[in-house]
Amino acid sequence: NKYYKLRLSKSGAITELYDKLANNKQLVKVIDSTYVNDLGSTNIDDGEDLMVENAGPVSVTLKAVSTNPILHTVRVTLFANNPRIDIEDSIQQNFGGTKTWSFSFNLSNPTTRHEELAAILTVKKAAKGGHYADENARYDWQTFNHFANMSEPKYGITLSNMDCSFFKLGKSTVDSLWENSTQINALAGGNIDKKIEDGGVLGILNQNGNKNFLYKFALTTQQTAFDAGKAMKFSLEHQNPLVGAFISGTANTLNGKSFSLFNISNPNIIVWCVKPSEDDFENGLITRFWNFGGRYTSSVIQFNQPIKNAWQTSHIETNENLLQPLYNKLNINLNPFQMKTFRVILKHK
């Protein structure tokens, strides 16, 4: 497409990936014989013939099936007008040991950041400006929530993740953190700890007999410095996409051109929730906002109708503070990476 050019191997690994918006920068760098989206195949050309599963005006999907190292299927989708690469990986075989999907990138001394429980963590020790303790810490696996990002000062790659709980940065161990590695190893499954007393493994062995596993990723690049808000929005667009549907009826209540329930003045604040109250719709609309700006910030939330009443609530929707909106505007303040919940009752026209 107009954003990327890639080569998919029969094993499902992406062996070439060029960013057309960055002078055709090659994004793949072979590290320890692994490429991008590599399950650890010993031969990247070992697999069935590639299949074009879908080719349309909006997207194209390539499919690869291989038994090396175990039976797995890879689907890679490119979009005509979206700088996102969707990757759907699946394993159709029971396995023991530890398996990872490796993403080996061609970057120069990048900084890796990842989202963990509403915070954006820098994968460096505290002495080097990161969020990992200098002592008494475990460095081998990082929490893999919505995304991980590797960035140089003015360029980076975001990997959105739906299914993996942890990733390893390079060859990090319990005691050693490979801070500047350009390789993300997403944990597909396995036993990562051993018992001290006899060297045996801990946890559930052999995936408890399960044979089917699904992993969804998405890639995008940025030709700028890292932006936490944009990285999170990208991952949410991938993981929680809008769904289109036909609307029936005869009343022309919408103008057919545009509609917005509300607008946010600060682009670093993300809408995390919009839903009716748990009690009933008469108790208002519940909205939740998340500050990704990295610093204390304020914003104006402007609704499309006047506000009758508004409260800040707990995350379980208990009213805490009565607010004073100005007609259809609600002023909110958020600390770095803080999330707040609000109840708003609108005056319906």
C-alpha positions in Angstrom: 0.0 0.0 0.0 1.1 3.6 0.2 2.5 3.2 3.7 4.5 -0.1 3.7 6.0 -2.8 1.6 6.6 -6.1 3.2 7.7 -9.7 2.4 6.0 -12.6 4.2 7.8 -15.9 4.4 6.1 -19.3 4.3 6.8 -19.7 8.0 4.7 -16.6 8.7 7.7 -14.4 9.6 7.9 -11.0 8.1 11.4 -10.9 6.6 11.2 -7.4 5.0 9.2 -4.4 6.0 9.8 -0.9 4.5 8.3 2.3 5.8 7.5 4.4 2.7 6.9 7.5 4.8 10.4 7.3 6.1 12.4 7.0 2.9 11.7 3.3 2.6 13.4 2.6 5.9 13.9 -1.2 6.4 12.4 -2.1 9.8 13.5 -5.7 10.0 16.8 -6.7 11.5 17.7 -10.4 12.0 18.5 -11.0 15.6 19.4 -14.5 16.8 18.0 -15.8 13.5 14.6 -14.3 14.2 12.7 -11.7 12.1 9.4 -9.9 12.8 6.5 -12.0 14.0 8.7 -15.1 14.2 7.7 -18.1 16.2 11.2 -19.5 16.1 11.2 -21.3 12.8 14.5 -23.0 11.9 13.7 -22.4 8.2 11.7 -19.4 7.2 10.7 -21.0 3.9 9.3 -24.1 5.5 5.5 -24.0 5.1 2.7 -24.2 2.7 2.4 -21.9 -0.3 1.3 -18.4 0.6 -2.3 -17.6 0.0 -4.0 -14.2 -0.8 -7.0 -14.8 1.4 -8.6 -11.5 0.7 -7.9 -8.8 -1.9 -10.3 -5.9 -2.0 -10.3 -2.1 -2.4 -10.0 -1.6 1.4 -7.6 -4.3 2.5 -5.4 -7.3 1.5 -4.8 -10.3 3.7 -2.0 -12.8 3.2 -2.0 -16.2 4.9 0.8 -18.5 5.8 0.6 -22.0 7.4 3.7 -23.8 8.7 4.5 -26.7 11.1 8.0 -25.3 11.9 8.5 -25.2 14.8 4.9 -26.2 15.6 1.6 -26.0 13.6 0.7 -22.3 13.3 -1.2 -19.9 11.0 -0.4 -16.3 10.3 -2.6 -13.7 8.6 -1.2 -10.3 7.8 -3.5 -7.5 6.6 -2.6 -4.2 4.9 -5.1 -1.4 4.5 -5.5 1.1 1.7 -5.9 4.2 3.8 -4.7 3.2 7.2 -1.0 3.0 8.3 -1.7 -0.1 10.4 -0.6 -3.7 9.8 -2.8 -6.3 11.4 -1.3 -9.6 12.4 -3.4 -12.5 13.5 -1.3 -15.4 14.7 -2.7 -18.8 15.9 -1.2 -22.1 17.1 -3.1 -25.3 16.4 -1.0 -27.7 18.4 -0.3 -28.5 22.0 3.2 -27.6 23.1 5.5 -27.7 26.1 8.5 -25.5 26.8 8.4 -21.7 26.2 7.3 -20.2 22.9 7.5 -16.5 21.9 6.6 -14.4 18.9 9.7 -12.4 18.2 9.7 -8.9 16.7 13.2 -7.9 15.7 13.4 -4.3 14.6 16.1 -2.3 12.8 16.4 0.7 15.2 19.4 2.4 16.8 19.5 2.3 20.6 15.8 2.8 21.1 13.9 3.4 24.3 11.2 0.9 25.0 8.0 1.9 26.8 4.9 -0.2 27.6 1.5 0.3 29.1 1.0 -1.4 32.4 -2.3 -0.9 34.4 -2.9 2.7 33.3 0.8 3.8 33.5 3.4 4.2 30.7 6.6 2.6 31.9 10.1 3.2 30.5 12.1 -0.1 30.4 15.2 1.3 32.0 16.6 1.2 35.5 15.8 4.2 37.6 19.4 5.4 37.5 19.1 5.8 33.8 15.7 7.6 33.9 13.5 4.5 33.7 10.8 3.0 36.0 12.6 -0.2 37.0 14.3 -0.4 40.4 18.1 -0.5 40.4 18.1 -3.3 42.9 15.8 -6.1 44.1 13.8 -6.2 40.9 13.0 -8.8 38.3 13.9 -7.8 34.7 13.2 -10.9 32.5 9.6 -10.3 31.6 7.6 -7.0 31.2 3.9 -6.6 31.5 2.4 -6.5 28.0 -1.0 -4.7 28.3 -2.3 -2.6 25.4 1.0 -1.8 23.6 4.8 -1.7 23.6 6.7 1.0 21.7 10.3 1.2 20.6 11.5 4.7 19.7 14.5 6.6 18.6 14.5 10.4 19.3 12.4 11.0 16.1 11.2 7.7 14.9 9.5 4.7 16.5 7.4 1.5 16.1 4.3 0.7 18.2 3.2 -3.0 18.7 -0.4 -3.3 19.8 -1.2 -6.5 21.7 -4.5 -8.2 22.5 -3.6 -11.6 23.9 -0.1 -11.9 25.4 0.5 -11.1 29.0 4.2 -10.6 29.0 7.2 -9.8 26.7 10.9 -10.1 27.1 13.2 -7.3 25.9 16.0 -8.9 24.0 17.9 -11.4 26.2 16.9 -9.9 29.5 17.2 -12.2 32.5 16.0 -12.1 36.0 19.1 -10.1 37.0 19.9 -8.3 33.7 17.8 -5.8 31.7 18.7 -5.4 28.0 17.5 -1.8 28.0 18.6 -0.9 24.4 17.6 -4.1 22.7 15.6 -3.8 19.5 13.8 -7.1 20.0 10.5 -7.8 21.6 9.7 -11.4 22.5 5.9 -11.7 23.2 5.2 -14.7 25.4 3.0 -17.2 23.5 3.0 -19.6 26.4 5.1 -21.9 28.5 6.8 -22.3 31.9 9.3 -19.6 32.7 10.2 -20.4 36.3 12.1 -23.3 37.8 11.9 -24.6 41.3 15.0 -23.9 43.4 15.0 -27.2 45.2 15.1 -29.6 42.2 15.2 -27.5 39.0 11.7 -28.6 38.0 9.3 -26.1 36.3 6.5 -24.2 38.0 3.0 -23.7 36.6 0.6 -25.7 34.4 2.5 -28.1 32.2 1.9 -28.5 28.5 -0.9 -25.8 28.4 -3.1 -28.2 30.3 -3.7 -30.1 27.0 -5.1 -27.2 25.0 -4.4 -27.2 21.3 -5.7 -23.8 20.0 -4.2 -20.4 20.8 -4.9 -17.0 19.2 -2.7 -13.9 19.3 -3.6 -10.6 17.7 -1.1 -7.9 17.1 -0.9 -4.7 15.0 2.1 -2.6 13.9 2.4 1.1 13.1 5.3 3.6 12.8 5.7 7.2 13.8 8.1 9.6 12.1 8.2 11.7 15.3 9.1 11.4 18.9 7.1 8.9 21.1 3.6 10.1 21.9 1.9 8.0 24.6 -1.6 9.3 23.7 -1.2 8.4 20.0 0.2 5.0 20.8 -2.7 4.2 23.1 -5.3 5.5 20.6 -3.7 3.3 17.9 -3.9 0.2 20.1 -7.5 1.0 21.1 -8.5 1.4 17.4 -7.0 -2.0 16.8 -8.4 -3.8 19.9 -11.8 -2.0 20.2 -12.8 -1.1 16.7 -16.0 0.7 15.7 -18.7 -1.5 14.3 -20.8 -0.3 11.4 -24.5 -1.2 11.1 -27.5 -0.2 9.1 -30.1 2.0 10.9 -33.8 1.6 10.2 -36.6 4.0 10.8 -38.3 7.0 9.3 -37.5 9.9 11.6 -34.6 12.0 10.3 -33.1 12.7 13.7 -29.5 13.0 12.4 -28.3 15.2 9.6 -26.4 12.4 7.9 -23.2 14.4 7.8 -21.7 14.5 11.3 -22.5 13.9 14.9 -20.5 14.2 18.1 -21.9 13.5 21.6 -19.0 15.6 23.1 -15.7 17.1 22.2 -12.5 17.1 24.3 -10.2 20.2 24.1 -7.0 18.3 25.1 -5.8 15.7 22.6 -3.8 13.9 25.4 -7.0 12.9 27.2 -8.5 9.6 26.1 -12.1 8.6 26.4 -12.0 5.3 28.2 -15.7 4.7 28.8 -19.1 6.1 27.5 -22.1 4.2 28.7 -25.5 4.5 30.5 -25.5 4.4 34.3 -25.4 1.0 35.9 -28.8 1.8 37.6 -30.7 3.0 34.6 -30.4 5.6 31.8 -32.3 8.2 33.8 -29.3 8.3 36.2 -27.2 9.8 33.5 -24.3 9.0 31.2 -21.1 7.6 32.7 -17.9 8.9 31.1 -14.3 8.0 32.0 -11.3 10.0 30.9 -7.6 9.0 31.1 -4.7 11.5 30.9 -1.9 10.4 28.7 -0.1 13.7 28.7 2.5 12.7 31.3 1.8 15.8 33.4 -1.0 17.5 35.3 -3.5 18.8 32.8 -7.0 20.2 32.4 -9.6 20.0 29.7 -13.0 21.1 28.7 -15.5 18.5 27.8 -18.2 20.1 25.6 -21.4 18.1 25.1 -23.9 18.5 22.3 -26.7 19.3 24.7 -26.9 21.4 27.9 -25.8 19.7 31.2 -28.5 19.4 33.9 -26.3 17.9 36.6 -22.8 16.4 36.8 -20.8 14.5 39.4 -17.3 13.1 39.7 -17.9 9.5 40.8 -15.9 6.5 41.9 -15.1 3.9 39.2 -18.0 1.9 40.5 -20.3 4.9 39.9 -20.8 6.2 43.4 -21.3 10.0 43.4 -18.4 11.8 45.2 -18.3 15.4 44.2 -21.1 17.6 42.7 -19.7 19.6 39.8 -20.7 23.0 38.4 -20.9 22.8 34.6 -21.2 25.9 32.5 -24.1 25.3 30.1 -22.8 22.3 28.0 -19.2 22.4 29.2 -17.5 20.5 32.0 -14.1 21.4 33.2 -11.9 18.5 34.4 -8.4 18.2 35.9 -6.2 15.1 35.8 -2.9 14.1 37.3 -0.3 12.3 35.0 -1.9 9.1 33.8 -4.8 9.5 36.1 -8.3 8.2 35.2 -11.5 9.8 36.5 -15.1 8.9 36.1 -18.0 11.3 35.8 -21.8 11.1 35.7 -23.5 13.6 33.4 -27.3 14.1 33.1 -28.1 16.1 30.0 -31.1 18.3 29.3 -32.6 16.7 26.3 -33.9 19.1 23.7 
